[in-house]
Amino acid sequence: MIQHLDKTNFEKTITENQVVLVDFFADWCGPCKALHPALEELSNDFEGKAVISKINVDTNPELAAQFKVRSIPALFYFKNGEIVGTQNGLHSKSVLASHLNNIIKN
């Protein structure tokens, strides 16, 4: 299950979970909508290994500004609370899974 984050639970989520993928998105964004099914599948595939989460940039502009999100979807990979990778745009499930597996292993 994808976790929806905002300023009240963001810090806790990235620091209390070893690996977290954060998708900065908006409801009106076509590529964001296209990415959602892959993220849903990843949330099931990586259950217990990584947290898959989303942050709506329209309702959480302070978080989008903090991470200098200029275009969406913007994907941020966190490990132990630190950013270990980023991607912009629409990517396939296999590409995302590969990045997650590499982060988990390293």
ABEGO torsion letter per residue (X at the ends): XBBBBBAAAAAAAAAABABBBBBBBBAABAAAAAAAAAAAAAAAAABGABBBBBBBAAABAAAAAAAGBABOBBBBBBBGGBBABBBBEBBBAAAAAAAAAAAAAX
